[in-house]
Amino acid sequence: MRLAILFLLWATTLAQSFAASADTVQVYSRAMNKNISNIVIRPKTAGQEALPVLYLLHGAYGNHLNWITRVPEIQQYAEQYQLIIVCPDGDTTSWYFDSPVDPAFRYETYLSRELVPWIDSAYHTIAAREGRAITGLSMGGHGAFYLAFRHPDIWGAAGSMSGGLDLRPFPDNWSLTQRLGPYPTHRNNWEDNSVINLLYRLNKEHPLALIFDCGADDFFLDVNRALKREMDYRNIPHTYIERPGGHNWDYWREAVRYQLLFFEGFFRS
């Protein structure tokens, strides 16, 4: 029994010694005139080679700490796959676009034009779309596809976990009215900023590796299925998964493991 306990303590210490390091960094946004917090997870055992970067977005009413506190094993994944994981703060309900009605919310500009160059200048990254992927949960799933579809020159792969991929069915939820204006009077804003209406932006010049999934009991299941149908109709290559589960951390803890395998394949290719 004592030997077993000693072995367990040794194994735990060894695992922790090879876990990636996590830092909180403040990045100034000129677009919003404020500092924004971000978690950056780096492998401790990284060599001299430049590393790929995965941008991992939180959901509504969350923050940059959500992923590392609710799924602390992402530190081990960063070590295992030899990549940098960046968890930006997207405010509680930014939806990761530049709000057409509130100039205080310019998170598309922040992530695509301010944060990515800052990360590439501060860390030894593969500073090209072939070395960047982006994914997220719920609001962050919408944000990841939204940003990648609009900026395929920046990201080469994108994912969504339980993403709100069509905003129009939810006009009274998650501060969307404050970001887009009321649906009856600002319908174009809702149309232009829903991921399902952005598929026309995908092109052969900058093809995206795409993966998205949703739980069978999730309230976003219908909009995920609708996006899959539209992708099938347009012959857009993608991986889509439905698994048992709802809109919760038990589901996302498993989902991120599958998506990391997908992104590992993309980075290796």
C-alpha positions as CSV (number, residue, x, y, z in Angstrom):
1,M,0.0,0.0,0.0
2,R,2.8,2.4,0.9
3,L,4.6,1.6,-2.3
4,A,1.4,2.3,-4.3
5,I,0.9,5.6,-2.6
6,L,4.5,6.6,-3.2
7,F,4.2,5.6,-6.8
8,L,1.0,7.7,-7.2
9,L,2.7,10.7,-5.7
10,W,5.7,10.3,-7.9
11,A,3.5,9.9,-11.0
12,T,1.5,13.0,-10.1
13,T,4.7,15.1,-9.5
14,L,6.2,13.8,-12.8
15,A,3.0,14.8,-14.7
16,Q,2.9,18.2,-13.1
17,S,6.6,18.8,-14.0
18,F,5.8,18.2,-17.6
19,A,2.6,20.2,-17.6
20,A,2.5,23.3,-19.7
21,S,2.9,26.7,-18.2
22,A,0.0,29.2,-18.1
23,D,0.5,33.0,-18.0
24,T,-2.0,35.8,-17.9
25,V,-1.1,38.5,-20.3
26,Q,-2.6,41.9,-20.9
27,V,-2.9,43.1,-24.5
28,Y,-3.8,46.6,-25.2
29,S,-6.6,47.1,-27.8
30,R,-6.4,50.4,-29.6
31,A,-9.8,49.6,-31.2
32,M,-11.4,49.6,-27.8
33,N,-8.9,51.7,-25.8
34,K,-8.4,49.2,-23.0
35,N,-6.3,46.3,-21.9
36,I,-7.7,42.8,-22.3
37,S,-6.7,39.7,-20.3
38,N,-5.7,36.5,-22.0
39,I,-4.4,33.1,-20.8
40,V,-1.5,31.8,-22.8
41,I,-0.5,28.2,-22.2
42,R,2.9,27.0,-23.5
43,P,4.6,23.6,-23.4
44,K,7.5,23.5,-21.0
45,T,9.3,20.9,-23.1
46,A,9.1,22.9,-26.4
47,G,12.3,22.8,-28.4
48,Q,13.6,25.4,-30.9
49,E,10.9,24.9,-33.5
50,A,8.1,27.4,-33.9
51,L,4.8,26.2,-32.5
52,P,1.3,26.2,-33.8
53,V,-1.3,28.2,-31.9
54,L,-4.9,27.3,-31.0
55,Y,-7.2,30.2,-30.0
56,L,-9.8,28.8,-27.6
57,L,-12.9,31.0,-27.0
58,H,-15.2,31.0,-24.0
59,G,-19.0,31.2,-24.0
60,A,-21.5,33.9,-23.0
61,Y,-21.2,35.2,-19.5
62,G,-17.7,33.7,-19.3
63,N,-14.2,35.0,-19.3
64,H,-10.6,34.1,-20.2
65,L,-10.3,31.9,-17.1
66,N,-13.1,29.5,-18.0
67,W,-11.3,27.0,-20.0
68,I,-8.3,26.6,-17.7
69,T,-10.4,26.5,-14.5
70,R,-13.1,24.2,-15.8
71,V,-10.9,22.0,-18.0
72,P,-7.4,22.2,-16.4
73,E,-6.2,19.3,-18.5
74,I,-5.8,21.6,-21.5
75,Q,-2.4,22.4,-20.0
76,Q,-1.5,18.8,-20.5
77,Y,-2.9,18.9,-24.0
78,A,-0.7,21.8,-24.9
79,E,2.3,19.7,-23.8
80,Q,1.1,16.6,-25.5
81,Y,0.4,18.2,-28.9
82,Q,3.3,20.8,-28.6
83,L,1.1,23.8,-29.3
84,I,0.3,27.2,-27.7
85,I,-3.2,27.7,-26.5
86,V,-4.5,31.2,-26.2
87,C,-7.8,31.9,-24.3
88,P,-8.8,35.5,-24.9
89,D,-11.4,37.4,-22.8
90,G,-14.3,38.1,-25.1
91,D,-16.3,40.1,-22.5
92,T,-19.5,38.4,-21.3
93,T,-21.6,38.8,-24.5
94,S,-19.4,40.3,-27.3
95,W,-20.2,37.4,-29.7
96,Y,-16.7,38.2,-31.0
97,F,-17.8,40.6,-33.8
98,D,-17.5,44.3,-34.1
99,S,-20.9,45.5,-33.0
100,P,-22.7,47.6,-35.6
101,V,-24.6,49.5,-32.9
102,D,-22.1,49.8,-30.0
103,P,-18.6,51.0,-30.9
104,A,-17.3,49.8,-27.5
105,F,-17.5,46.2,-28.7
106,R,-14.9,45.6,-31.4
107,Y,-13.8,42.0,-30.7
108,E,-13.4,41.0,-34.3
109,T,-10.8,43.7,-34.7
110,Y,-9.2,42.8,-31.4
111,L,-8.7,39.1,-32.1
112,S,-7.9,39.3,-35.8
113,R,-5.9,42.5,-36.0
114,E,-4.5,43.1,-32.5
115,L,-4.2,39.9,-30.6
116,V,-2.8,37.6,-33.3
117,P,0.1,39.9,-34.2
118,W,0.8,40.4,-30.5
119,I,1.0,36.7,-29.9
120,D,3.2,36.1,-32.9
121,S,5.6,38.9,-31.8
122,A,5.7,37.7,-28.1
123,Y,6.1,33.9,-28.7
124,H,7.9,31.6,-31.1
125,T,4.9,30.7,-33.3
126,I,4.2,29.5,-36.8
127,A,3.1,33.0,-37.9
128,A,0.9,31.8,-40.8
129,R,-2.6,30.4,-41.3
130,E,-1.0,26.9,-41.6
131,G,0.0,27.3,-37.9
132,R,-3.3,28.7,-36.5
133,A,-6.6,27.2,-35.5
134,I,-9.5,28.7,-33.6
135,T,-12.4,27.1,-31.8
136,G,-14.8,27.7,-28.9
137,L,-17.9,26.8,-27.1
138,S,-21.4,28.3,-27.5
139,M,-20.9,32.0,-28.1
140,G,-17.2,31.1,-28.7
141,G,-18.2,28.5,-31.3
142,H,-20.1,31.2,-33.2
143,G,-17.1,33.5,-32.7
144,A,-14.6,30.9,-34.0
145,F,-16.4,30.1,-37.2
146,Y,-17.3,33.8,-37.6
147,L,-13.7,34.9,-37.4
148,A,-12.3,32.1,-39.5
149,F,-14.9,32.5,-42.2
150,R,-14.2,36.3,-42.4
151,H,-10.4,35.9,-42.0
152,P,-9.3,32.7,-43.8
153,D,-6.0,34.4,-44.4
154,I,-5.3,34.3,-40.7
155,W,-6.7,31.0,-39.5
156,G,-6.4,27.7,-41.5
157,A,-8.6,25.6,-39.3
158,A,-11.7,26.3,-37.2
159,G,-14.0,24.5,-34.9
160,S,-17.2,25.0,-32.9
161,M,-18.6,23.2,-29.9
162,S,-22.3,23.7,-29.3
163,G,-22.1,26.9,-31.2
164,G,-24.8,29.5,-31.7
165,L,-24.3,29.4,-35.5
166,D,-27.5,31.2,-36.4
167,L,-28.4,34.2,-34.2
168,R,-31.8,34.9,-35.7
169,P,-33.9,32.3,-33.8
170,F,-32.8,33.9,-30.5
171,P,-33.7,37.6,-30.6
172,D,-34.3,38.0,-26.9
173,N,-31.2,36.1,-25.5
174,W,-27.7,36.7,-24.4
175,S,-27.6,40.5,-25.0
176,L,-27.8,40.1,-28.7
177,T,-30.2,43.0,-29.0
178,Q,-27.6,45.2,-27.3
179,R,-25.0,44.1,-29.9
180,L,-27.1,44.1,-33.0
181,G,-30.1,46.2,-32.3
182,P,-33.7,44.9,-32.1
183,Y,-34.4,42.3,-34.8
184,P,-37.5,44.0,-36.2
185,T,-35.7,47.3,-36.9
186,H,-32.1,46.0,-37.5
187,R,-32.7,42.8,-39.4
188,N,-29.7,43.2,-41.7
189,N,-27.4,43.2,-38.7
190,W,-28.7,39.8,-37.6
191,E,-28.4,38.5,-41.2
192,D,-24.9,39.8,-41.8
193,N,-23.5,38.5,-38.5
194,S,-25.0,35.0,-38.4
195,V,-22.4,32.3,-39.3
196,I,-24.9,30.3,-41.4
197,N,-25.1,33.3,-43.8
198,L,-21.3,33.5,-44.2
199,L,-20.6,30.3,-46.1
200,Y,-20.2,32.3,-49.3
201,R,-17.0,33.7,-47.9
202,L,-15.3,30.2,-48.0
203,N,-13.1,29.9,-51.0
204,K,-10.6,27.5,-52.6
205,E,-7.8,30.1,-52.3
206,H,-7.8,29.8,-48.5
207,P,-9.6,26.5,-47.7
208,L,-10.5,26.0,-44.1
209,A,-10.3,22.7,-42.2
210,L,-13.6,22.7,-40.3
211,I,-15.0,20.6,-37.4
212,F,-18.1,21.3,-35.4
213,D,-20.2,19.3,-33.0
214,C,-23.2,19.5,-30.7
215,G,-24.9,17.5,-28.0
216,A,-28.1,15.7,-28.8
217,D,-29.9,17.5,-25.9
218,D,-28.5,21.0,-26.7
219,F,-30.8,23.9,-27.5
220,F,-28.4,24.8,-30.4
221,L,-28.8,21.4,-32.0
222,D,-31.2,22.6,-34.7
223,V,-29.0,25.5,-35.8
224,N,-26.0,23.2,-36.0
225,R,-27.9,20.7,-38.1
226,A,-29.0,23.5,-40.3
227,L,-25.4,24.6,-40.9
228,K,-24.4,21.0,-41.7
229,R,-27.2,20.8,-44.3
230,E,-26.1,24.0,-45.9
231,M,-22.5,22.8,-46.0
232,D,-23.6,19.5,-47.6
233,Y,-25.6,21.4,-50.2
234,R,-22.6,23.6,-51.1
235,N,-20.2,20.7,-51.0
236,I,-18.1,22.3,-48.3
237,P,-15.7,19.7,-46.7
238,H,-16.2,19.5,-43.0
239,T,-16.4,17.1,-40.0
240,Y,-19.6,17.2,-38.0
241,I,-20.3,15.2,-34.8
242,E,-23.4,14.7,-32.7
243,R,-22.9,13.0,-29.3
244,P,-25.0,12.5,-26.3
245,G,-25.0,15.5,-24.0
246,G,-26.3,19.0,-23.3
247,H,-25.0,22.5,-23.1
248,N,-22.6,22.0,-20.3
249,W,-19.0,21.5,-19.3
250,D,-19.3,17.8,-19.1
251,Y,-19.9,17.9,-22.9
252,W,-17.3,20.5,-23.7
253,R,-14.6,18.7,-21.7
254,E,-15.0,15.7,-24.0
255,A,-15.5,17.8,-27.2
256,V,-12.3,19.7,-26.9
257,R,-10.3,16.4,-26.8
258,Y,-11.8,15.4,-30.2
259,Q,-11.2,18.8,-31.7
260,L,-7.6,18.8,-30.6
261,L,-7.0,15.6,-32.4
262,F,-8.5,17.2,-35.5
263,F,-6.3,20.2,-35.2
264,E,-3.3,18.0,-34.6
265,G,-3.9,16.4,-38.0
266,F,-4.3,19.8,-39.6
267,F,-1.0,21.1,-38.2
268,R,0.9,17.9,-39.2
269,S,-0.5,18.1,-42.7
